[in-house]
Amino acid sequence: MFLLKFPRQNDRQIYSARTQNIKVMSQFNCRSLQAVCGALLLVAASARGEPPTSAALYMDGVPADEASAPAAGAYTVPHAAQWLDWSADGKPLIAARDGEAEQLQRLDGPLGLPVPLAAAGGALLGVAAHPYVEGEYTWLRNSGSGVALLLQPAVPGAVRLLAEERAQPTLAVWAHDGSQLAYTAHAPDSAEVDLYLTTNAADAAPQLLAALPPGGWQVLDWSADDQKLLLRRLGPDGAVQLWLGATVGGDLHPLKVVGQPADATEQIGRARFAPDGQSVLYLGDQGVEHSRLRSVRIADGAAHDLTPLLAHDVEDFDVSADGHRLAYSYNFDGQSRVVLVDQQRGNEAIVPDLPAGVVHELRFDHSGTKLAINAEAPNAALDVYEFDSQSGQTLRFTRTATGPVAADPQSLPQTVRVTALDHGGIGRRALPTLVFRPAGAGPHPVLVLLGDLTSEQRAGFDPFIQYCVRELQLAVVVPVLRDGADYARALRAPDDDADADGVLRDVGSVLVWIGLQPDLDRSRVALMGQGLGGSLALQTAAEYSDRLRAAITADAAVAPPASGVLRRPVLMLRGLSAAPPSPSAAQLLLWRLRSRGTLVWYASVAGNEAADPAERAQLWQVAAQFLRNYLAE
């Protein structure tokens, strides 16, 4: 049960079978700052002088745009393909995006004509296929008033409602023998969550297995003998735990891990039972800097690592039903690598012929010989691939339309390593940085994208980067910055002993590197960041004003320190984040900047909510105008 956002299209999330891990696709590369697919079409309309369909933005200090922006409609991504589950006969089931609609489809072969499947009556939010009965599956449906859980029978007949909208159900998980399903839902007229079992019989009533402690709950997996359930709990305090539940009697208890303090907090990713049912496999970061794959024996809590100690996060994994093969992906300098481990022979290999980008899903089929992979790249939106371990070949099953980007070699970035100072400015380290260059010899003006500092930048498909490179002729530099937690703590508590200057030094090192490149124009450099990245953009513009021409800050979460004088023009955007700062907080930051003599353009949505597509398009139109104005010759 994998939770998805189609890239650059909307904010609805889709589950795929068996994991329910939350992965937000609009966070592929530079996070929600560049979640502009769909909106760019409206930007193009605005550039042609067509009025937006929503209320005008509130703008202060933004001059009239005399020049027309380059048309951006060709950079929208009207299609995307998300792998959801394996059908009973071993065919990939996908959610196919076409404009604003999804369709459940079965793929019978590589790049073949997909077969549409029934999942009508609202937006598709997730699918879990019966392991043995072809054409039978459960799915989550968003009717607009809420999310309901339904069962599609294999034989023609009425769709069965398992849990209605007010119950707020999660996607059901099939037992290995296909006889039962498990899911969580709210008790009738209650905020409490219950654990239910049911069968696929037409007249079956859900069986209450257990009333769950307070928190958010998801069923993740069944043990091999179908006697235990694995659940994830998000507690009221924000802590994530793995729990075990008996399918008979409903006994529930947290998974015990030897050596882990009772009050320990851990970022837990995908989790599932080992094939023998005696252990739990999960991704976690307890006691280490980067997430790794662990195995915990249920009987006594003994734990050991299954992946080597890497300087990068292990992001996803799966194991074949017979335990013969293990696959995992990890982040290497912003790009994903997929490793296939033969656990019987003890050897491993990199899965070949995948795009140099980001992998979001790994799932073995029932035979354990084929591995479904969902991946994207800077010149390819989200698509489905299949690796056959017997032939050693990777086949592409879908090809998403990306307009002019795919055929253009300028769509791909170069990965460089910038020398940066480490903690305290004492040591040195290599800072991976993605560099997108426009056509021509240069020197090119430069846009440095900082993201929002909540997680590393990735080499995924990003229409905004492609628009800047191809249409605005900007070189786009995307440093893979260190985690922004220390920076956030220091902004909120200046006396904290966190290394607040670490990420600032990283950006400074990137600016120094830009100044040494003959094809980059060091006199025309702008910064762009959102949330904490927006605060960092302002602070960097104050500290390194001699190396910058301008800065863009979107939904800056906290005002940066007032140590430096910001002499460069600033564009403030408000409304791009899902939860933008309040109008009063944004106005206060605007006043502080202007009171120090900073020239500020300000563009904001009128209310407290995030921008709708038309408003988002207007905000990006202002950003394009700002970049043309200050980075032009």
C-alpha positions as CSV (number, residue, x, y, z in Angstrom):
1,M,0.0,0.0,0.0
2,F,2.1,2.8,-1.4
3,L,1.0,6.4,-1.0
4,L,1.5,8.5,-4.1
5,K,1.1,11.9,-5.6
6,F,1.1,12.1,-9.3
7,P,4.0,14.4,-10.2
8,R,3.1,18.1,-10.8
9,Q,-0.6,17.4,-11.2
10,N,-2.5,17.7,-7.9
11,D,-2.2,16.9,-4.2
12,R,-4.2,13.7,-4.0
13,Q,-2.4,10.6,-2.8
14,I,-2.7,7.1,-4.2
15,Y,-2.0,3.8,-2.4
16,S,-0.5,0.8,-4.1
17,A,-0.7,-2.6,-2.7
18,R,1.3,-4.0,0.2
19,T,3.2,-1.1,1.6
20,Q,1.2,2.1,2.4
21,N,4.4,4.0,2.6
22,I,3.9,7.8,2.2
23,K,5.9,9.1,-0.7
24,V,5.0,12.5,-2.1
25,M,5.8,12.7,-5.8
26,S,5.7,16.5,-5.9
27,Q,8.8,16.2,-3.7
28,F,10.9,14.6,-6.4
29,N,13.5,17.2,-7.0
30,C,13.2,20.7,-5.5
31,R,10.1,19.7,-3.5
32,S,6.8,21.6,-3.6
33,L,8.6,24.8,-4.8
34,Q,8.6,23.4,-8.3
35,A,5.3,21.6,-8.2
36,V,4.1,23.4,-11.3
37,C,2.8,20.8,-13.7
38,G,-0.6,21.8,-14.7
39,A,0.0,25.4,-13.5
40,L,2.6,26.0,-16.2
41,L,-0.2,25.6,-18.8
42,L,-1.9,28.5,-17.1
43,V,1.3,30.5,-17.0
44,A,1.4,30.1,-20.8
45,A,-2.1,31.4,-21.0
46,S,-1.2,34.4,-18.8
47,A,1.8,35.1,-21.1
48,R,-0.6,35.3,-24.0
49,G,-2.6,37.8,-22.2
50,E,-5.5,35.5,-21.2
51,P,-7.0,36.3,-17.8
52,P,-6.8,33.7,-15.0
53,T,-10.0,32.0,-13.9
54,S,-9.5,32.8,-10.2
55,A,-9.3,36.1,-8.2
56,A,-6.3,38.2,-8.8
57,L,-3.3,38.0,-6.5
58,Y,-2.5,40.7,-4.0
59,M,0.7,42.3,-5.3
60,D,2.8,45.1,-3.8
61,G,5.8,46.5,-5.6
62,V,5.5,44.3,-8.7
63,P,5.9,46.4,-11.9
64,A,3.8,45.9,-15.0
65,D,5.2,43.1,-17.2
66,E,6.0,44.7,-20.5
67,A,7.6,41.7,-22.0
68,S,5.7,38.5,-22.8
69,A,7.0,35.3,-21.1
70,P,8.0,32.3,-23.3
71,A,5.1,29.9,-23.7
72,A,5.3,27.1,-21.2
73,G,2.3,25.0,-22.1
74,A,4.5,22.3,-23.8
75,Y,6.2,21.6,-20.4
76,T,3.1,20.3,-18.7
77,V,2.9,16.6,-18.0
78,P,-0.5,15.4,-19.0
79,H,0.3,11.7,-18.4
80,A,1.9,9.7,-15.6
81,A,2.0,6.0,-14.7
82,Q,2.1,4.7,-11.1
83,W,2.6,1.0,-10.4
84,L,0.0,-0.3,-8.0
85,D,0.1,-4.1,-7.7
86,W,0.6,-7.4,-9.5
87,S,-2.6,-9.0,-10.7
88,A,-3.3,-12.6,-9.9
89,D,-1.9,-13.7,-13.3
90,G,1.3,-11.7,-12.9
91,K,0.4,-8.5,-14.9
92,P,1.2,-5.0,-13.6
93,L,-1.7,-2.9,-12.5
94,I,-1.1,0.8,-12.8
95,A,-2.9,4.1,-12.2
96,A,-2.6,6.0,-15.4
97,R,-2.9,9.8,-15.3
98,D,-4.5,11.7,-18.3
99,G,-5.0,15.3,-17.4
100,E,-7.0,15.5,-14.2
101,A,-8.3,11.9,-14.3
102,E,-6.8,8.6,-13.3
103,Q,-7.7,5.2,-14.7
104,L,-7.0,1.7,-13.4
105,Q,-5.2,-0.3,-16.1
106,R,-3.5,-3.7,-16.6
107,L,-0.3,-3.9,-18.7
108,D,0.0,-7.0,-20.7
109,G,3.5,-6.3,-22.1
110,P,6.2,-3.6,-22.5
111,L,4.8,-0.4,-24.1
112,G,1.7,-2.3,-25.2
113,L,-1.9,-1.1,-25.2
114,P,-3.2,-1.0,-21.6
115,V,-6.4,-2.7,-20.6
116,P,-8.7,-0.4,-18.6
117,L,-10.3,-1.9,-15.5
118,A,-13.5,-0.9,-13.7
119,A,-13.0,1.5,-10.7
120,A,-15.7,4.0,-11.2
121,G,-17.6,6.4,-9.1
122,G,-15.0,8.9,-7.9
123,A,-11.3,9.5,-7.9
124,L,-9.0,6.4,-7.6
125,L,-6.9,6.6,-4.5
126,G,-5.5,3.0,-4.2
127,V,-5.7,-0.6,-5.2
128,A,-4.9,-4.0,-3.7
129,A,-5.4,-7.0,-6.0
130,H,-6.6,-10.5,-4.8
131,P,-3.5,-12.8,-4.9
132,Y,-5.4,-15.6,-6.8
133,V,-8.6,-14.4,-8.2
134,E,-8.0,-12.5,-11.4
135,G,-10.1,-9.3,-11.7
136,E,-10.9,-9.0,-8.0
137,Y,-9.5,-6.1,-6.0
138,T,-10.2,-3.6,-3.3
139,W,-9.8,0.1,-3.9
140,L,-10.1,3.5,-2.1
141,R,-12.5,6.0,-3.7
142,N,-12.6,9.7,-3.2
143,S,-16.1,10.9,-3.9
144,G,-15.3,14.5,-2.9
145,S,-17.0,14.2,0.4
146,G,-14.6,11.6,1.8
147,V,-12.8,8.3,1.1
148,A,-14.6,5.0,1.0
149,L,-13.2,1.5,0.8
150,L,-14.8,-0.8,-1.8
151,L,-14.4,-4.4,-3.1
152,Q,-14.6,-5.1,-6.9
153,P,-15.7,-8.7,-7.4
154,A,-14.3,-10.8,-10.2
155,V,-17.6,-11.9,-11.4
156,P,-20.1,-9.3,-12.7
157,G,-22.1,-7.8,-9.9
158,A,-22.5,-5.0,-7.5
159,V,-19.5,-3.4,-6.0
160,R,-19.4,-4.0,-2.3
161,L,-18.9,-1.2,0.2
162,L,-16.5,-2.2,2.9
163,A,-16.3,1.1,4.8
164,E,-18.0,4.4,4.1
165,E,-16.6,7.8,3.9
166,R,-17.2,8.9,7.5
167,A,-15.2,5.8,8.7
168,Q,-12.1,7.2,7.0
169,P,-10.7,3.8,6.1
170,T,-7.2,2.8,4.9
171,L,-6.6,0.5,2.1
172,A,-7.3,-3.2,2.9
173,V,-4.6,-5.8,2.7
174,W,-5.2,-9.3,1.5
175,A,-4.1,-12.4,3.5
176,H,-1.6,-14.6,1.6
177,D,-4.3,-17.2,1.0
178,G,-6.7,-14.6,-0.2
179,S,-9.4,-15.6,2.3
180,Q,-9.5,-12.4,4.3
181,L,-8.8,-8.7,4.2
182,A,-7.6,-6.5,7.1
183,Y,-8.0,-2.7,7.3
184,T,-8.4,0.1,9.8
185,A,-11.4,2.5,10.0
186,H,-12.9,4.8,12.5
187,A,-15.6,3.3,14.8
188,P,-19.1,4.6,14.1
189,D,-19.5,8.2,15.3
190,S,-16.2,8.1,17.1
191,A,-12.7,9.5,16.7
192,E,-11.2,6.1,17.8
193,V,-9.8,3.7,15.2
194,D,-10.6,0.0,15.0
195,L,-9.0,-3.0,13.2
196,Y,-11.3,-5.0,11.1
197,L,-11.2,-8.4,9.2
198,T,-13.6,-9.4,6.4
199,T,-13.9,-11.8,3.5
200,N,-14.7,-11.4,-0.1
201,A,-18.1,-13.1,0.2
202,A,-20.9,-10.9,-0.9
203,D,-22.9,-11.2,2.3
204,A,-19.8,-11.0,4.7
205,A,-20.0,-8.5,7.5
206,P,-16.7,-6.9,8.8
207,Q,-15.4,-8.5,12.0
208,L,-14.1,-6.1,14.7
209,L,-10.7,-7.6,15.6
210,A,-9.5,-4.9,18.0
211,A,-10.0,-1.4,19.2
212,L,-6.7,0.4,18.7
213,P,-5.0,2.9,21.0
214,P,-5.2,6.6,20.0
215,G,-3.3,7.5,16.8
216,G,-3.2,7.0,13.1
217,W,-3.1,3.3,12.0
218,Q,-2.4,1.4,8.9
219,V,-2.2,-2.4,8.2
220,L,1.0,-3.2,6.4
221,D,1.3,-6.9,6.0
222,W,0.2,-10.4,7.0
223,S,2.6,-13.0,8.2
224,A,3.3,-16.0,6.0
225,D,0.9,-18.2,8.0
226,D,-1.7,-15.4,8.1
227,Q,-1.7,-15.6,11.9
228,K,-0.2,-12.1,12.6
229,L,-0.6,-8.6,11.2
230,L,2.0,-5.9,11.0
231,L,0.7,-2.4,11.6
232,R,2.2,1.1,11.7
233,R,1.0,3.6,14.3
234,L,1.5,7.3,14.2
235,G,1.0,8.3,17.9
236,P,-0.5,11.6,19.1
237,D,3.0,12.8,19.9
238,G,4.1,12.2,16.3
239,A,6.2,9.1,17.1
240,V,6.0,6.2,14.6
241,Q,5.9,2.6,15.9
242,L,5.5,-0.8,14.4
243,W,2.9,-3.1,16.1
244,L,2.0,-6.7,15.9
245,G,-1.5,-8.1,16.1
246,A,-2.9,-11.6,16.3
247,T,-5.5,-12.4,13.7
248,V,-7.2,-14.6,16.3
249,G,-8.0,-12.9,19.6
250,G,-6.7,-9.5,18.5
251,D,-3.8,-9.3,20.9
252,L,-1.8,-6.1,20.1
253,H,1.7,-5.0,21.2
254,P,4.6,-2.9,19.9
255,L,7.4,-4.7,18.0
256,K,10.2,-5.1,20.5
257,V,13.8,-4.2,19.4
258,V,16.6,-5.1,21.7
259,G,18.9,-2.2,22.6
260,Q,16.4,0.5,21.5
261,P,15.4,2.9,24.3
262,A,11.7,2.9,25.1
263,D,11.4,6.6,24.4
264,A,13.4,6.4,21.1
265,T,12.0,8.0,18.1
266,E,12.7,6.7,14.6
267,Q,11.8,7.5,11.1
268,I,10.3,4.3,9.9
269,G,9.8,3.7,6.2
270,R,8.5,0.6,4.5
271,A,8.0,-2.5,6.7
272,R,6.9,-6.0,6.1
273,F,7.2,-9.5,7.5
274,A,10.2,-11.7,6.4
275,P,9.1,-14.6,4.1
276,D,9.3,-17.1,7.0
277,G,7.1,-14.9,9.3
278,Q,9.6,-15.0,12.1
279,S,11.1,-11.5,11.6
280,V,10.1,-8.1,10.6
281,L,12.0,-6.2,7.9
282,Y,11.9,-2.4,8.0
283,L,13.7,0.8,7.0
284,G,14.8,2.9,10.0
285,D,17.4,5.4,11.2
286,Q,17.6,4.7,14.9
287,G,21.1,5.5,16.1
288,V,22.5,6.3,12.6
289,E,22.5,9.2,10.3
290,H,21.1,7.4,7.3
291,S,18.2,5.0,7.0
292,R,19.1,1.4,6.5
293,L,17.3,-2.0,6.2
294,R,17.0,-3.9,9.4
295,S,15.7,-7.3,10.4
296,V,14.1,-7.8,13.9
297,R,13.4,-11.3,15.2
298,I,9.8,-11.3,16.6
299,A,10.5,-13.9,19.4
300,D,13.3,-11.9,21.2
301,G,13.7,-8.6,19.5
302,A,17.2,-9.3,18.3
303,A,18.1,-7.0,15.4
304,H,20.7,-6.8,12.7
305,D,21.3,-4.8,9.5
306,L,20.7,-6.3,6.1
307,T,22.3,-3.5,4.0
308,P,25.8,-2.3,4.2
309,L,26.6,0.9,6.1
310,L,26.1,3.6,3.4
311,A,26.6,7.3,3.4
312,H,23.1,7.6,1.9
313,D,19.6,6.6,2.8
314,V,18.2,3.2,1.8
315,E,14.8,4.3,0.4
316,D,12.8,1.2,-0.5
317,F,13.1,-2.5,-0.5
318,D,11.2,-5.8,-1.2
319,V,12.0,-9.5,-0.8
320,S,10.7,-12.3,-2.9
321,A,8.1,-14.7,-1.4
322,D,10.6,-17.5,-1.2
323,G,13.3,-15.3,0.4
324,H,15.7,-16.0,-2.5
325,R,16.0,-12.4,-3.7
326,L,16.2,-9.1,-1.9
327,A,16.0,-5.7,-3.7
328,Y,16.7,-2.3,-2.3
329,S,17.2,1.2,-3.6
330,Y,19.4,3.9,-2.1
331,N,20.1,7.6,-2.8
332,F,23.5,8.3,-4.3
333,D,24.1,12.0,-4.9
334,G,20.5,12.7,-5.6
335,Q,20.0,9.6,-7.9
336,S,18.6,6.2,-7.0
337,R,20.5,3.0,-7.4
338,V,18.7,-0.4,-7.2
339,V,20.6,-3.4,-5.9
340,L,19.5,-7.0,-6.3
341,V,20.8,-9.5,-3.8
342,D,20.8,-13.2,-4.3
343,Q,20.5,-14.3,-0.6
344,Q,21.2,-18.0,-1.4
345,R,24.5,-17.4,-3.4
346,G,25.5,-14.3,-1.4
347,N,26.1,-12.1,-4.5
348,E,24.6,-8.8,-5.5
349,A,24.4,-6.6,-8.6
350,I,23.1,-3.2,-9.7
351,V,19.8,-3.5,-11.7
352,P,20.8,-2.2,-15.2
353,D,19.1,0.1,-17.8
354,L,17.1,2.3,-15.4
355,P,16.9,6.0,-16.0
356,A,19.4,8.1,-14.1
357,G,16.9,9.6,-11.7
358,V,14.7,8.6,-8.8
359,V,13.1,5.2,-7.9
360,H,9.9,5.3,-6.0
361,E,8.7,1.7,-5.9
362,L,10.2,-1.8,-5.9
363,R,7.9,-4.9,-5.8
364,F,8.5,-8.5,-6.7
365,D,5.8,-10.5,-8.4
366,H,4.4,-13.7,-7.0
367,S,7.1,-15.9,-8.6
368,G,9.9,-13.7,-7.2
369,T,11.6,-13.5,-10.6
370,K,10.3,-10.2,-11.8
371,L,10.7,-6.8,-10.1
372,A,8.4,-3.9,-10.8
373,I,10.1,-0.5,-10.6
374,N,8.6,3.0,-10.7
375,A,11.1,5.6,-11.7
376,E,11.5,9.1,-13.1
377,A,14.4,11.1,-14.5
378,P,15.1,14.7,-15.4
379,N,14.0,13.9,-18.9
380,A,11.3,11.3,-18.2
381,A,8.3,11.6,-15.9
382,L,7.1,8.7,-13.7
383,D,7.0,5.4,-15.6
384,V,6.8,1.7,-14.9
385,Y,9.8,-0.7,-15.6
386,E,10.2,-4.4,-15.0
387,F,13.4,-6.2,-14.3
388,D,13.5,-10.0,-15.1
389,S,16.1,-11.7,-12.9
390,Q,16.2,-14.7,-15.1
391,S,17.1,-12.8,-18.3
392,G,18.9,-10.0,-16.6
393,Q,17.0,-7.4,-18.7
394,T,15.1,-4.3,-17.7
395,L,12.0,-3.5,-19.8
396,R,10.1,-0.2,-20.0
397,F,6.4,-0.9,-19.7
398,T,5.1,2.7,-20.1
399,R,6.4,5.9,-21.8
400,T,5.0,9.1,-20.3
401,A,4.7,12.0,-22.7
402,T,7.0,14.9,-21.7
403,G,6.7,17.3,-24.6
404,P,10.0,18.7,-25.9
405,V,12.1,17.5,-22.9
406,A,12.8,13.9,-23.6
407,A,14.5,14.4,-27.0
408,D,16.7,17.2,-25.7
409,P,20.1,16.3,-24.3
410,Q,20.1,19.6,-22.4
411,S,17.4,18.0,-20.2
412,L,19.9,15.9,-18.3
413,P,22.1,17.4,-15.5
414,Q,25.7,16.9,-14.8
415,T,26.6,15.9,-11.2
416,V,29.6,17.7,-9.8
417,R,31.1,17.6,-6.4
418,V,31.7,21.0,-4.8
419,T,34.2,21.3,-2.0
420,A,32.4,22.5,1.1
421,L,33.5,23.1,4.7
422,D,32.2,20.7,7.3
423,H,31.0,21.3,10.8
424,G,32.7,24.3,12.5
425,G,34.5,25.1,9.2
426,I,37.3,22.7,10.0
427,G,37.0,19.7,7.7
428,R,36.1,19.5,4.1
429,R,33.6,17.4,2.3
430,A,32.2,16.9,-1.2
431,L,28.8,18.4,-1.8
432,P,26.9,16.7,-4.6
433,T,25.4,19.3,-6.9
434,L,23.2,18.9,-10.0
435,V,23.9,21.3,-12.8
436,F,21.5,21.9,-15.7
437,R,23.0,23.9,-18.6
438,P,21.2,25.5,-21.5
439,A,22.4,25.2,-25.1
440,G,25.2,27.5,-26.2
441,A,28.7,28.3,-24.9
442,G,27.7,30.9,-22.3
443,P,28.4,32.4,-20.0
444,H,24.9,31.7,-18.7
445,P,23.0,33.4,-15.9
446,V,22.4,31.1,-13.0
447,L,19.5,30.1,-10.8
448,V,20.4,28.2,-7.6
449,L,17.5,26.2,-6.2
450,L,17.6,25.5,-2.5
451,G,14.3,23.6,-2.1
452,D,12.7,23.6,1.4
453,L,15.5,21.8,3.4
454,T,13.2,19.1,4.6
455,S,14.9,16.4,2.6
456,E,17.6,16.1,-0.1
457,Q,17.1,17.4,-3.6
458,R,16.7,14.7,-6.2
459,A,17.3,14.2,-9.9
460,G,13.7,13.8,-10.8
461,F,11.5,15.3,-13.5
462,D,10.9,18.9,-12.9
463,P,9.0,21.0,-15.5
464,F,10.1,24.3,-13.8
465,I,13.8,23.5,-14.2
466,Q,13.3,22.5,-17.8
467,Y,11.4,25.7,-18.4
468,C,14.1,27.8,-16.9
469,V,16.9,26.0,-18.9
470,R,15.2,25.9,-22.3
471,E,13.1,29.0,-22.4
472,L,14.8,31.5,-20.0
473,Q,18.3,30.2,-20.9
474,L,19.3,29.9,-17.3
475,A,21.8,27.4,-15.9
476,V,20.1,25.8,-12.9
477,V,22.2,24.6,-10.0
478,V,20.7,22.3,-7.4
479,P,23.0,21.5,-4.5
480,V,22.1,18.4,-2.4
481,L,22.2,20.3,0.9
482,R,22.5,18.8,4.3
483,D,19.4,18.3,6.4
484,G,17.9,21.6,7.5
485,A,17.1,20.5,11.1
486,D,20.0,22.3,12.7
487,Y,19.3,25.4,10.6
488,A,15.6,25.3,11.7
489,R,16.5,25.0,15.4
490,A,18.9,27.8,15.2
491,L,16.4,30.1,13.6
492,R,13.8,29.4,16.3
493,A,16.3,29.3,19.2
494,P,19.5,31.4,18.4
495,D,21.2,30.2,21.5
496,D,20.9,26.5,20.4
497,D,24.3,24.8,19.9
498,A,23.3,23.4,16.5
499,D,25.6,23.9,13.6
500,A,23.3,26.6,12.1
501,D,25.9,27.9,9.7
502,G,26.6,24.5,8.1
503,V,24.0,24.8,5.3
504,L,24.8,28.4,4.9
505,R,28.5,27.5,4.3
506,D,27.3,24.9,1.8
507,V,25.5,27.5,-0.3
508,G,28.5,29.8,0.0
509,S,30.7,27.0,-1.4
510,V,28.4,26.6,-4.3
511,L,28.5,30.3,-5.1
512,V,32.3,30.2,-5.0
513,W,32.3,27.2,-7.4
514,I,29.9,29.1,-9.7
515,G,32.4,32.0,-9.8
516,L,35.1,29.6,-11.1
517,Q,33.2,28.2,-14.0
518,P,33.9,29.8,-17.4
519,D,30.5,29.0,-18.8
520,L,28.6,30.5,-15.9
521,D,28.1,34.2,-15.4
522,R,29.1,34.9,-11.8
523,S,27.6,38.4,-12.1
524,R,24.1,37.2,-12.8
525,V,23.2,34.7,-10.0
526,A,19.9,34.4,-8.2
527,L,18.7,32.1,-5.3
528,M,15.3,30.5,-4.9
529,G,14.0,28.7,-1.8
530,Q,10.8,27.7,-0.1
531,G,9.9,27.4,3.5
532,L,13.2,27.1,5.4
533,G,14.9,27.2,2.1
534,G,13.2,30.6,1.6
535,S,14.7,31.8,4.9
536,L,18.1,30.5,3.8
537,A,17.8,32.3,0.5
538,L,17.3,35.6,2.4
539,Q,20.2,35.0,4.8
540,T,22.5,33.9,2.0
541,A,21.6,37.0,0.0
542,A,22.6,39.1,3.0
543,E,25.8,37.2,3.7
544,Y,27.0,36.8,0.1
545,S,25.5,39.9,-1.6
546,D,28.7,40.4,-3.6
547,R,28.0,37.1,-5.4
548,L,24.3,37.5,-6.0
549,R,22.0,39.5,-8.2
550,A,18.6,38.7,-6.6
551,A,16.7,36.2,-4.4
552,I,13.3,34.6,-4.4
553,T,11.7,33.4,-1.2
554,A,8.4,31.4,-1.2
555,D,6.5,31.0,2.1
556,A,9.5,31.6,4.3
557,A,8.8,29.9,7.5
558,V,11.0,32.0,9.8
559,A,12.6,35.4,9.4
560,P,16.4,35.0,9.0
561,P,18.8,36.7,11.4
562,A,19.2,40.5,11.0
563,S,22.9,40.3,11.0
564,G,23.4,41.3,7.4
565,V,22.0,44.1,5.2
566,L,20.1,42.7,2.2
567,R,21.2,44.9,-0.6
568,R,19.8,42.7,-3.4
569,P,16.2,42.7,-4.8
570,V,13.9,40.1,-3.3
571,L,10.7,38.5,-4.6
572,M,8.4,37.3,-1.8
573,L,5.8,34.7,-2.9
574,R,3.1,33.5,-0.6
575,G,0.7,30.6,-1.2
576,L,2.8,27.9,-3.0
577,S,3.1,25.7,0.1
578,A,0.3,23.5,1.3
579,A,0.2,25.5,4.6
580,P,1.5,28.9,3.8
581,P,2.4,31.4,6.5
582,S,-0.4,33.7,7.6
583,P,-0.9,37.0,5.8
584,S,0.1,38.9,8.9
585,A,3.4,36.9,9.3
586,A,4.2,37.5,5.6
587,Q,3.4,41.2,5.9
588,L,5.7,41.4,9.0
589,L,8.6,39.9,7.1
590,L,7.9,42.2,4.2
591,W,8.0,45.2,6.5
592,R,11.2,44.1,8.1
593,L,12.9,43.7,4.8
594,R,11.8,47.1,3.5
595,S,12.6,48.8,6.8
596,R,16.2,47.7,6.1
597,G,16.2,49.3,2.7
598,T,15.6,46.1,0.7
599,L,13.7,46.4,-2.6
600,V,10.9,43.8,-2.5
601,W,8.4,42.5,-4.9
602,Y,5.5,40.9,-3.1
603,A,2.9,38.6,-4.6
604,S,0.4,36.6,-2.4
605,V,-2.9,34.7,-2.5
606,A,-5.6,36.7,-0.9
607,G,-6.7,34.3,1.8
608,N,-5.2,31.9,4.2
609,E,-5.3,28.8,2.0
610,A,-2.8,27.5,-0.5
611,A,-3.0,28.8,-4.0
612,D,-5.4,27.1,-6.4
613,P,-4.0,26.2,-9.9
614,A,-4.8,29.6,-11.4
615,E,-3.3,31.5,-8.5
616,R,-0.2,29.3,-8.6
617,A,0.2,30.0,-12.3
618,Q,0.1,33.8,-11.5
619,L,2.7,33.4,-8.8
620,W,5.0,31.6,-11.2
621,Q,4.4,34.2,-13.8
622,V,5.6,36.8,-11.4
623,A,8.7,34.6,-10.7
624,A,9.5,34.4,-14.4
625,Q,9.1,38.1,-14.7
626,F,11.4,38.7,-11.8
627,L,14.1,36.4,-13.2
628,R,14.0,38.0,-16.6
629,N,14.2,41.4,-15.0
630,Y,17.2,40.8,-12.8
631,L,19.2,38.1,-14.7
632,A,19.0,39.7,-18.1
633,E,22.1,41.3,-19.6
